[in-house]
Amino acid sequence: MANVLKVKCGVCGSRCFIRRSDFLSDGFARIYITCTNPQCCQSEVYNFERSHVVKTSKLSKDRLLEDVISLLSEQDKQQLKKMIEAV
C-alpha cells in the first residue's frame, strides 16, 4: 500500500481531504484541505516544502554514468577512454 499524506483537522481532529494542490515551484506546494466532519467543515491551507535529501537518488549523474559504463564492452570502454583523453 502506498504512503499518503494524512492531515487531521486543527479544530476537531477528524481526517481531512485535499481539495487542491498548487505546485508553486520545484519542492514547494500549497495544499488546500477540508475537514470531513460535517459538523466542522474547517478549511485550511498548508505550505508543503521539501526540506533536504535523505538518500541520494540512484539516478544521480555519477551513478548513472557508472551504470552506463558498466554495460559497455571492453573495446567500447577503451574507445570512450580515448575520446575523453582527446578532450
ABEGO torsion letter per residue (X at the ends): XBBBBBBBBAAAGBBBBBABBBBABBGBBBBBBBBABAAAGBBBBBBBBBABBABBBAABAAAAAAAAAAABBAAAAAAAAAAAAAX
